[in-house]
């Protein structure tokens, strides 16, 4: 059982680490958590080893189309990486602490940096489908956190203390990543990501409210993983692919197939961008 009082206790964490190390012993330096339709980014890595989620004790299994639960270890841009494919969401019925279990696992395996990607609806009207957004802040509109149950008193306060532990999204890494996007000629912006519970898309009224709160994009993932990584002291970079306008900002109904289609369309650009982001992770 994990002994750090600021981290949610995982009865199976030691067993999960042992199970993964049965497949691969070399520790990863960086974790990459992949969102809807982005799982094929792992194809860019060399010398890969796949660890299926069912082989890992306590690992949450995704039930969402486009998410395949497994860890993929390999080398990308001379960096040892682990791809987390098949994230789970709060709306799938898992406790928020279990949603963040893969983050605790990759950190226990050695990863100190984390790139987290997602597909999101655009609230900022200047963000068209296919826009890439570097996340510089988030709104926790699901009002849930893996820090709940992580300890009491000062330990719990530290878990959510942005000022005391640095920014959730590393400014220096984000700046270097923006330069990579500029060099590649990609339409990349900065913005605030709003996390909502789901699984239904937001209503028009909710989108208007989120816009007033300063959100540029909205989705159903990422924030619990980032909170957990921040709590563990990991360096984080967040990247959203804007796959559709949020509800009420365009004609027609929102459809998950549209999310996957746009993700597929920008996959080549994302692969090049991710390579560059990994390359410039160290300042």
N, C-alpha and C positions, 0 to 999 in steps of 0.2 A: 504494500500500500504506500502511496506517495506520502512523504513525510513533511513536505513544505506546507505550512498552515495556511498560506495564501492561495493554495490550489485545491480545487475540488478533489476529494479523495476518490481515486479509481481503484476499486478492489482488483480489477483485472489489468491494470496498467503494466505491472511487472510481467505478467503472463503475456500481454500483447507485445511488449518489447522483445521478450524471449522468442515468441512465435515469428516475429519479423526477422530477427537475427538468425533464425534457422535458414532463411532464404538468402539474406544478404548481411554481411558483417561490417562492411565499410560504412561509416556514419555519413549521412548527408550534411551538406553545409546550408542548403536552402530548400524550403518547401514551396511548392506551387500548388495552390488550390484552384481547381478549374471549374468554371461555371457552365451553364446550359450550352450545349453544342460545342464546347471548347475542349472536350476531352482528348481530341486528336492532336492537341499540341504536344502531347507526350511523344508523338512520333518523331519529333525533332531531336530527341535525346539519343545518345549512343550507349551501347553496352547495357541494355536495360534488363531489369529483373522485375517481374510482376508478382505481387503478393495479393491474392484475392481477399476481399473483405471477410468472407466467411471463415477464413483460416486464422483470423485475428480475434482473440477473445475480447468481448465487450465492444467490438467495433459496430457502429450503427450502419444498417443496410439501407441504401437509397431505394425509394419506390417511385421515383420520377423518371419519365421518359427522357432519354438523352444523358442520364447520369448512370455510369457503370462503376459500382463500388470496388475499388482496388487501389493499392499503392504501386506506383511504378518508379523504381530506382534506376538512375542512370547518370550520364555525364552530359552536361549542356554547357557549351562555351568554356570548357575546362573546369567547370564547377560541378561538384557532386550534388545532385538534386534528387528530391523525391516529389513526384506528382501525386496529389490527392485527387483521385477521380471518383466522382459520385458522392458529392456532399449531400447531407440530409438537411431538412428544413424543419422549423418548429411546427409547421402545419401538418407534418407527417405523424405527429403524435409523440415524438421523442422529447424527453426533458431537455431543457436548454444546455444543461451540463454535459449530456451525452452528445449533443450536436457538436460541441467543442472538443470532444475526446480525441479526434484525429490530430488536432493541433497539439494537445498535450503529448500525444504519442510521438509525433515527428520531432517535437522539442526534446523529449526524453531520448530519442535516437541520435540527437546531435545537431539538428537544424537550429540556427540562430537567426535566420532571415526568412521572411515569408512574403511571397507575392500572391495576392488573392485576386481572382478575377470573377466577374459576374456579368450576366445580361440584365439590362435595366430599361425601364421605361423613361423616356425623356420628359422632364417637366419644364426645363429651360427651353423656351421656344426656339432658340437658335441651335439646338442640338437635333440634327436630323438622324434618321436611322443609319447606322454605320459609324457615327461619331464615337471616338474613344475618349473616355473621361478619366483622368487621374483623380482619385478620391482624396480630398484634402480634409474632409470632416464628415461626420455622419449624424443622423438623427435616429435614435433608438425608439421608433414608434411602436414596436412590439412590447416595449417596457419589460424586457426580460434580459437576464445576464447570467453567464456561467459563474460570475462572482458570488451569486447567491448560494449560501452554504459553504463558501470557501474559507470561512473563518469569522471571527467576531472582532469588534473594536477596531484598533488601528490597522490590523491586517486587511479587513474588509474595506476600510477607507482607502488604503493604498491601492487596492485593486481598481478603483475608479478614479484615481487622482491623476488627471491628465497633466496638471502643472508639475506635480512632483516626480513623474516618471517620463516626461517628454511627450511629444505628440504621438497620437495613435498611428498616424501615417507619416513616415520619416520625410521631412522636408528636403534634405540633401539628396536622398535617393530619388525622390520625385522630380527634383530639378534636373538631375542627370538623365532620368528616363524621358523627360520632356524634350531634352536635346536630341536624344535618339530618335524620337518620333518626328521632330523637325527635320532631322537629316534624312529620314525616310520619306518625307513629304506627306505624312499622315495628318488627318484632321483630328487633332488631340486637344482637349480642353482640360480645365480644372473644374471641380465642382463638389457639392455636398450630396451625399447619398443618404436616402431615407430608407430605413428597414421597416417593413410592415409584415404583419403576421401571415397573410394569405390564408388559404390557397387561391381565393378569388382575387382578380385584379381590383385595384382601388376604384372607388366611385368617383364621379366627376367632382362631387363636393369635397371628397378627401384630397384629390389632386389640387384643387384650389387652395385648400388649407395648407397643404405641404409647400406649395409655392410661396405662400405668405410667410411660412416658417424658414424659408431660405433654401429649400431642397432644389437641386438641379436634376436629380434622377431618383427613381424609386424601384425597389426590388424586395425580394423575400429571403435574402441570405446575407452573408458576409460579416455583418456586424458582430454576432456572437463569436465568430472565429477571430475577428480582430481584437475584441475585448480580451479574449483568452490569451492571444499572442502578446498583447500589450502587458497583461498581468504577469506573463512569464519573462518579460524583458526582451522579447524578440523585436527585430527591426522589420517594419511592415511597409509594403507598397500596395496600394489598391488601384485596380483598373476595371472600369465598367465599359462594356460595349452597349451603346444605346441601340436597341433593336426595334423600338417602336415608340411613337408618341404615347404619353400616358393618357388615361381615359379622359375623354372630352376635348382633347387637343387635336384630334384628327377624325375624319369621317370613318364610319365602320366600326365593327366590334374588334376587340383585341383577341389574338389567337396564338397559342403556344407554338404552332407550326411556323408562324411568322418570325418568332424569336429564333427558332432553329435555322430558318432560311437565311436571316441576316447574319447570324453567327457563322454560318457556312461561307457566306459571301466574303466576309472580312477575315477568314481564317488565315489566308496567306500573309496578309499584312500583320496579323496578330503574332504569327510565328516569328516573323522578322523582328517585330517589336520586342517580344519576350526574349529572344536571343540577346538583343541589345540591352534590355533591362538587367538580365542576368550578368552580362558582361560588365556593366557599370555599377553593380551592386556595391562594390568596395570603392570608396572615394579615393 
